[in-house]
C-alpha cells in the first residue's frame, strides 16, 4: 500500500487535525527526528490562519506520503526542506522571495534550526558579489534584474548582486538568506548595512553569528577598513557582540596566484619572486619523468574558467611544489633565485592550512546527512 493511500486527509487546520497527524505518523513509524520537525512546523503555523503558509506546509507533508519513504528521507536529509525540484518549484509559487532580507525567509531559517541541537546555532555569514546580465527578467509576475535592495527600488538595470548565506558551523549546512541588486559594485557602506541587518535579525531568532566570511574583492577590502579590521584586530562589534571578519581562503589563493603571475614580490630576506621560476620548474619536472606535483599546463597558463578554480591555484601554492622546488634549487636544477618563489609558496600554503578547518558533525545531526 502506498503512503498516499495510507493517509488521505493531509489538510491540517485545527489542533484536532494535528493530533490525528501525530497518531498517523506513529502508525507509519516515521523516524522521530523527521516527526519532530514536521510537528514543529505545524505548531508554529497552525494558529496563524495563514493560507499560504498552511498550504506550503501541507504540500511538504503530502510529499512524504506520495514518495517512497526511503527516497523521501534521503532527499530530505540533503535538501533539509522539500525533496524534489518539482516540489521546490511549487513552493516557489506559494512563497515570495524578494530582494533584501524578509521575515518569511527568517521564519524558514528559524524553523529549520529548531530541529537541531543548540550547538548548531553558531553560524557564519557567507558574503559574495557577482556580476549579472543587465536584462530585466520576469518571473512569477515579479521583476528581477533591476536595482533593488528590498527597501528601495530603482527601475534601472542592475549590474551586480550581493548574496548572503547563513551556514551552521556545527551542522555544516548552509541556506540562502538575502540578496541585493545594485547598479554598480556595492559600496563598503552598503555592504556594512546589509551585513549588520542580517546579523541583528539572526541574533533575534537566537542564532549566534560568529564570523563573516567574504571574498577578497576591492569593495570588501574597503569594507574591512571601514570595520576597523587590522592584523592585530580581526573582529568588529554588532550590538556589543564580537564578530570575526575573514576573507575566503581559497579565493585568496586565486588572487595570490594571479598576483604572482603579473608581479615580482620582494621577500623579507631580499629575494624576489618570479612566475618564470614556477614555469621553469614545471618544464624540468615534466622532462625528468618523475612528477611528484600535480602541476599541468592548466596550472602554469590558466585561462578563462581555470583562473576562477581555487583548486588549481591551491595546487600551485602547495607544500609539494615548495618542497620539490627547494630540492631542485639545492640540486642545482633551478637557480638560487628560485628559492624566494618557493618560500613565498610555503608562506601561503601554511596560511591556507591555518584558515582551513573541519568541524565534524555532532551525533545528533546524523539523521539529517
N, C-alpha and C positions, 0 to 999 in steps of 0.2 A: 504494500500500500504506500502510495506516495505521501510526502509530507503535506501536499496541498489537500489531499482527501482527509488526512487526519485532523486537519484544523481548518475549518471553513470560515468562521466568523472572526476576521482579523481586525475589525474596526474597533479601536479602543477609545471610548468617550467618557466612561464613568469609572469610579473606583471598583464597582462590581465587575466591570469588564477586565480590569487589571487583575482582580483576584482570580477570575476564570483563566486568564492568561498564565498566571503562575502555576495553577493546577495542571494546565495542559503541558507546560514546559517540564514539570516534574514527571508527568506521564511519559513524555518523549525522551526523557533522560538527557536533556540539554546540559552541557558542561556548566558548572556553577559560575565560571568566570563570564561566559557569554550571557548566561541568565542574569547575572548581576548587572551587566551593562545595559541589557535590554530593559530590565525593570527600572533601572535608574533613569533611563531616557524617558520612560512614560511617567514616572513620578515627577519629573521636572516639568513636563508639558501638560499633564492631564487636566489640571485645573485652570489653565490659561485660556481655554476655549479658542485656541488659535488654529483655524482650519488648515492653514498651510503647514504649520509645524506638526499637527496631528497626521495629516496625510503623508508628510515626509517620513515620520517615524513608522507609520503603518506600512508604508511601502518597503522600508528597510526590514521590518519584521516579516512581511509577506515573502520577501525574497528567501528567507531562511527555509520556509516550508515548501517553496516551489523548487528550489535547487536540492541536489543531493547533499546530505548533511556534511559528509567529509569534504566535499568540494567547497561548500559554503564556509566551513570553519577554516580551511586552508586560505581561501581568498580573504576572509575576514581578518585573519592574523596579519596578512601582508598589507591590506589597504586600510585596516583599522576602522572603517566606517561601512561602506557598502561594497558588494563583491564584484560586480561586472560593469563593463563600460556602458552597457545599455541602461543599467540602473543608475549609474552616475549621471548620465545624460538626462534621465528622467528627473532626478533630484535637482539638476541644474535648472530645469524649467519651474521648479517649485520654490527654490531658494535663490534670491538675487545676490550675486557677488559683484559689488561695485568698487571702483577705486576708493582708496582710503582704508581706514580701519573701522569696522562696523560691529555693532552689538551681536548681529546674527552670527558672525564668524567667531567672536569671542565666546558665545554660548556653546558653539560646537566644540571649541577647544576646551572649555571648562568641563563639558560633559565627558569628553574623551579622557581627560586627566583624572576625573573622579574614579575611573575604573582601575587606576594604578596606585601603588603604594606612594606614600609621601615623598620617598626618595626620588621619584620620577619628576618631581616638581621643580628641581633645579634645572634651569633651561638656559639656552643661549639664543641670541638673535643672529640670524644669518642674513646679511645685507649685501645686495649687489645691485648694479645698474646695467641695463642692456640697451643697446640701440635698436629701435624698431622702425618698421616701414611707416611712412607718414600717412598712408591711406586711412581714411575713417572706415571702420568695419562695423556693419550692422549685425548684431547677434541677439536674438530673442527680443527685438524691439529696442535694444539699448545701444547707444553709441559708444564705440571703443576706438581708441587711437587719436583722441583729442586731449588737449591739456586738461587734466582733472586730478585733483588730489583728494577727492572725497568731500571737500568743503567748497572749493572754488572751481568752477568750470569755465574754460575759455574755448570758444569754438575756433581754435587754430590747431593745425596738425601737431601731434606730439612726436618728438624725435627720440625720446628716451623714456624708459620705465624703470623706476626703483622698486625692487621687490624685497619683501621681508618675510622670512620664515622663522618659526619658533621650533627649536629642537630640544628634546629631553636629553640631558647629559647622562641620566641613569638608564633610561629605556632605549635610547638610540634612535627613536623615530622622529620625523620632522613633519611639520604641517605648514601650508601657506597661511600667512597671517594678514598681510596687507600689500597693496601695490599702489603706485602713484605715477601718473603720466606727466611728463614735463616737456616743454618746448626745447629746452637746452639742457645741458648737464645740470643736475640738481646742485644747488649751491650748498656750501657747508652749513649755512643757517637752516636751509630746508631739511637737509638730512638730519640735523640735530633735532628739529621739531618732530619729524617722523619717528625717530628712534625713541625720544623721550615720551612721546604719546603712547607708543607700543609698550614701553617698559612700565609706565604708570598704570595702564589698563590691565596688563598682565599681572602686576602686583595686586590689583584689586580683586582678581579671581584666585589669589593665593598661589601664583606661580612666581618663583624666585629667579629673576634674571641675573645670572652670574657673570656672563660675558657677552660682548658684542663682537662678532667676527665679520670683517668686511674685506672686500677685495682691495688690492693696492692700486688705486687709481688716483688721479690728481685731486679730484674733489674730496675723496675720502682721506687723502693726506691732509688736505686743508681742514677737514673735519677733526682729525686727530689734534691738530694745532689749536683749533677752536675749543676743544675739550681740555686742553692743557696737558695732553699726553706727551711724556718725555721718557728717555731711557730709564730714569730712576723714579718715574711716576706713571704707572701703566693703568691707572683706573680713574674714573670720574664719578661724580655723585648724582644720583637722581632721588630727590626727597630723602637725603641723608643716607642713602643706600649706595655702597661702593659697587661699581660695575667695571669689570676689566675690559679693556679695549685691545683687540689684537687684529693684525692683518692675516688674511688667509695664507698659511704657509705654502701650500702647493702653488698658489698664484704668484707668491713672491719668488718662487723658484723660476717660473716662466719669465718674470720681469728681470731677474738677475741674469738668466741665460741670455736674454735679449741685450742687456747692457754689456755683457762680456763680448758679445758678437760685434758691437758697434764701437766700444771704447776700451782703452787700456787703463786699468786701475792701478793706482800706486799703493803698494802694501806697506805695512809699518816698518818692515826691515829694509825698505828701499827698493825691493824688487817690483817689477811691472808685469801685469798680466797681459796675455795676448790670445785671441781665439786661434791664431795660427799655431800655437803650441798644441792645442787640442786636435786640430786638423792633422798636424804632422804626426802626433801620437796615433791617431786613428789609422793613417796610412801605414805606418810602421808595424802596428799590431796586426793589421789585416794581412800584410805581407809575411809576417812571421808564421802564420798558420796556427798560432796558439792564442786564440782570442779568449781573454778572461773577462772582458767587459761586455756590456750589451750594446755598444755603440754601432750604429749603422749610418748610412748616408742621410737618413731622415733626422738623425741626431745632429749631424755635422752641418747640414744645409736645410734646416726646417723651413718649409714654405706653407702658406695657406693654413689648412687645418692643423698641421703638425705644430705650428707655432703656438697654438692655443692649448695643446695637450700637456698638462703638467707632468704626466708620467715620462714624457720624452725629456723634459728639462731635468727631472729628478734623476734620470739615468745618467745624464751628463755630469751633474753636480753630486756625484755619489762617492762613497768611500772606496768602492772598487776602482773607479777611474783615478782617484787621488793616489791610491796605493800603487797602481800599475805605472802611472806617470812618474811617480817618485822613483820607482825601481828602474825605469828607463833612463832617468837622469843619472842615477847612481852607476848604471852600467855603461853610460856614455852614448846611449842611443838617442837621447834628447839633450839639447844644450842646457847648461846650468840655469839659464834664464827661465826655462820652463818650470822650475821649481816654484816660482812665485805663483804661477797659474794653478799648480797642483795644491799649494797651500790655500789659495782662495777657494778652490773647490772643497777642500776639507772643512773650512770655516762654515760654508753654507750647508754641507752635509750634516755637521754637528748641530747647526741651527734647526734643521728640519727634525732631527731626532728629538730635540728638546720640545719642539712645538707639537709633535705628533704623539698622541696618547690614545689609549684604548680603555674605555670604561666597560667592563663586562656586564652583561645583563644580570640583574638580580633574579634569583629563582622565581620570585613572584611574577615576573614578566614572561616566563617561558611559554605560557599558553598563547601569547599574542604573536609569537615569532616563529 
